[in-house]
Amino acid sequence: MIRPRHLFRLLSVATGVLLAVGVLAGLTLSLGVHGENTHRALLGERAPALRGSTLDGSSYVLRPTGHLTLVNIWAAWCAPCRDEIPLLARAAADYRSQGVRLVTVDTRDGPVAARALLSDANAQDLVAVVDPHGRLAVSWGATGVPETVVVDGQGIVRARRIGAVSREWLDSQVRRWS
């Protein structure tokens, strides 16, 4: 038999836990991590520096060029990223004639796994900047992988998406910001 005093404590703890969960859910929704999987970090601001070595050993520096750049942050160990890479490779090839660039940031990964994924996905032509410690991803406001950021030709962040993108989302961003 549960004593009234113990029942009161149990109900108090349960109420506290439910209240904490409710507050966290409310904060999550108010920060925009819902529905369309977008968030406002860096929107309307100059894109952070993006420079480093690529998986093929060359150097990469993101500079405003007058053309749209899509920046995708991914990792080979991420299942949605693995599903998204072939789509990104096709989109990059299709958008190239429009002057749209697509650069990826391989974060918190090993080069062997990253190269294997790109090879398996027939995506070796994707520019993949290496970010082994996640510093670039954090500077771009990433909260996880995959994330995609749209940077206009003047270097301003115009849109971002948390989670895997669809071709429809990519096409709409290219139309809107090119």
C-alpha positions in Angstrom: 0.0 0.0 0.0 1.3 3.4 -0.9 1.2 6.0 1.8 -0.3 9.4 1.1 3.0 11.1 1.7 4.8 8.9 -0.8 2.0 9.3 -3.3 2.3 13.1 -3.0 6.0 12.9 -3.7 5.5 10.6 -6.7 2.9 12.9 -8.2 5.1 16.0 -7.5 8.0 14.4 -9.4 5.8 13.3 -12.3 4.3 16.8 -12.6 7.8 18.3 -12.6 9.0 16.0 -15.3 5.9 16.7 -17.4 6.3 20.4 -16.9 10.0 20.2 -18.0 9.1 18.2 -21.1 6.4 20.7 -22.0 8.8 23.7 -21.6 11.4 22.0 -23.8 8.9 21.2 -26.4 7.7 24.8 -26.4 11.2 26.1 -26.7 11.9 23.7 -29.6 8.8 24.9 -31.5 9.6 28.6 -30.8 13.1 28.2 -32.2 11.7 26.9 -35.4 12.8 23.3 -35.3 9.6 21.9 -36.7 7.4 21.7 -39.7 9.6 22.7 -42.6 12.8 21.8 -40.8 14.3 25.3 -41.1 15.9 27.6 -38.6 17.0 31.2 -38.7 20.7 31.0 -37.8 22.7 33.3 -40.0 19.7 34.2 -42.2 20.4 37.6 -43.8 24.0 37.7 -42.6 27.3 37.3 -44.4 28.2 33.6 -44.8 31.0 32.5 -42.4 34.4 31.6 -43.8 34.5 28.3 -45.6 38.0 27.3 -46.4 40.0 24.2 -46.1 41.3 21.1 -47.7 39.1 18.9 -49.8 38.9 15.1 -49.9 40.9 15.2 -53.2 43.7 17.2 -51.5 43.1 20.6 -53.1 42.3 23.8 -51.3 38.9 25.4 -51.3 37.8 28.9 -50.4 34.2 30.1 -50.7 34.1 33.6 -52.2 31.1 35.6 -53.4 31.0 35.2 -57.2 27.8 36.7 -58.2 26.3 33.2 -58.4 24.4 31.1 -55.9 26.2 28.6 -53.7 24.5 25.7 -51.9 26.5 24.4 -48.9 25.7 21.0 -47.6 27.0 19.7 -44.3 27.1 15.9 -44.1 28.9 12.8 -42.7 29.3 9.3 -44.1 28.0 7.8 -40.9 24.7 9.7 -41.2 22.0 7.6 -42.9 19.9 10.6 -44.3 23.2 12.0 -45.6 24.0 8.8 -47.4 20.5 8.9 -49.0 21.0 12.5 -50.0 24.4 12.4 -51.6 23.3 11.0 -55.0 20.6 13.7 -55.2 23.2 16.4 -54.5 25.5 15.1 -57.1 22.8 15.1 -59.8 21.7 18.6 -58.7 25.2 19.9 -58.8 25.7 18.7 -62.4 22.3 20.1 -63.5 22.9 23.5 -61.9 26.4 23.9 -63.1 25.3 25.4 -66.4 23.3 28.0 -64.5 26.4 29.1 -62.6 25.1 27.6 -59.3 27.8 25.9 -57.2 27.3 23.1 -54.7 30.0 22.6 -52.1 29.8 20.0 -49.3 31.4 19.9 -45.8 32.3 16.4 -44.7 32.2 16.8 -40.9 33.4 14.6 -38.0 34.2 11.9 -40.4 37.2 9.9 -41.7 38.4 10.4 -45.3 38.2 6.7 -46.1 34.5 6.5 -45.2 33.8 9.8 -47.0 35.5 8.8 -50.2 33.8 5.4 -50.2 30.4 7.0 -49.9 31.1 9.5 -52.7 32.4 6.7 -54.8 29.4 4.4 -54.1 27.0 7.2 -54.9 28.9 8.1 -58.1 29.4 11.6 -56.5 33.2 11.9 -56.8 32.7 15.3 -58.6 31.2 16.9 -55.5 33.5 19.4 -53.8 33.9 18.0 -50.3 35.7 20.2 -47.7 37.1 18.2 -44.9 35.9 19.1 -41.3 37.2 16.4 -39.1 36.5 18.1 -35.8 33.2 19.8 -36.7 34.5 23.4 -36.4 33.3 24.5 -39.9 29.9 22.9 -39.3 29.5 24.8 -36.0 30.6 28.1 -37.5 27.9 27.6 -40.1 25.3 27.2 -37.3 24.7 23.5 -38.0 22.9 21.6 -35.2 23.3 18.2 -36.9 23.7 16.5 -40.3 22.6 16.9 -42.9 22.0 20.6 -43.2 22.0 22.7 -46.3 22.6 26.5 -46.5 21.8 28.7 -49.5 24.3 31.6 -50.0 23.5 34.2 -52.7 26.1 35.7 -55.1 27.0 38.5 -52.6 27.8 36.0 -49.9 24.6 36.4 -47.8 22.9 33.4 -46.2 19.3 33.3 -47.7 17.9 30.0 -46.6 18.8 26.8 -44.7 17.3 23.4 -44.2 17.8 21.0 -41.3 17.6 17.4 -42.6 17.8 15.9 -46.0 16.7 18.1 -48.9 14.4 17.2 -51.8 15.0 18.1 -55.4 11.9 20.3 -55.1 13.4 22.3 -52.2 16.7 22.7 -54.1 14.9 23.8 -57.3 12.8 26.3 -55.4 15.8 27.8 -53.7 17.8 28.0 -57.0 14.8 29.8 -58.7 14.3 32.1 -55.8 17.9 33.3 -55.2 19.6 32.9 -58.6 
